[in-house]
Amino acid sequence: MNKELPQGWIWTSIAEIAEVEGGKRLPKGHMLSDVETDYPYIRVTDFQNYKVTKENIKYIEKETYEKTLTSQ
């Protein structure tokens, strides 16, 4: 990939700036929400043109986040 970046930007990986949890599903009975919380739930559909689009970001509640971390 040889895209030109704006001045002051650098290439990095998602793993360097966020926790990556692959293959996780929402626990049964838990839902995504349009209401902003501290827990954005970024989906594959939120990636476009090498970036995350914020137009349709969904969120989860703290309880859902904690339950997702413990369900392995």
C-alpha positions in Angstrom: 0.0 0.0 0.0 1.5 3.3 -1.1 -1.0 6.0 -0.1 0.2 9.5 0.6 -0.7 10.7 4.1 -1.4 14.3 5.2 1.5 16.1 6.8 2.2 15.0 10.4 0.4 11.6 10.0 2.0 8.2 10.2 1.1 4.7 9.2 0.3 2.4 12.2 -1.6 -0.7 12.9 -4.9 -1.0 14.7 -3.3 -3.2 17.3 -0.9 -0.3 18.2 -3.7 2.1 19.1 -6.6 -0.2 20.3 -7.4 -3.6 21.7 -8.4 -5.9 18.9 -10.9 -8.6 19.7 -11.6 -10.7 16.7 -14.5 -13.1 16.3 -16.5 -11.8 19.3 -20.3 -11.9 19.2 -22.6 -10.0 21.5 -23.8 -12.1 24.4 -27.4 -13.4 24.1 -29.9 -10.8 24.9 -27.5 -7.9 24.5 -28.0 -5.3 21.7 -26.0 -2.7 19.8 -27.2 0.9 20.3 -27.0 4.2 18.5 -26.7 6.0 21.9 -23.1 6.9 22.5 -21.4 5.2 25.4 -17.7 4.7 26.4 -17.8 1.4 24.4 -17.9 1.8 20.6 -18.4 -1.4 18.8 -16.6 -1.2 15.5 -17.8 -3.6 12.9 -16.3 -4.6 9.5 -18.9 -2.5 7.8 -17.5 0.5 9.6 -14.2 0.3 7.6 -14.1 2.1 4.2 -11.2 3.4 2.2 -8.5 2.4 4.8 -10.3 4.1 7.7 -13.1 3.8 10.2 -16.2 5.7 9.2 -18.0 7.2 12.2 -21.3 7.7 10.4 -23.0 4.5 11.7 -20.9 3.5 14.7 -22.8 1.4 17.2 -22.2 1.3 21.0 -22.6 -1.3 23.8 -23.2 -0.9 27.5 -20.5 -1.4 30.1 -22.2 -4.7 31.2 -22.1 -6.0 27.6 -18.4 -5.0 27.3 -17.5 -6.8 30.5 -19.5 -9.9 29.5 -17.9 -10.0 26.1 -14.4 -9.9 27.6 -15.2 -12.9 29.9 -17.0 -15.1 27.3 -14.3 -17.0 25.5 
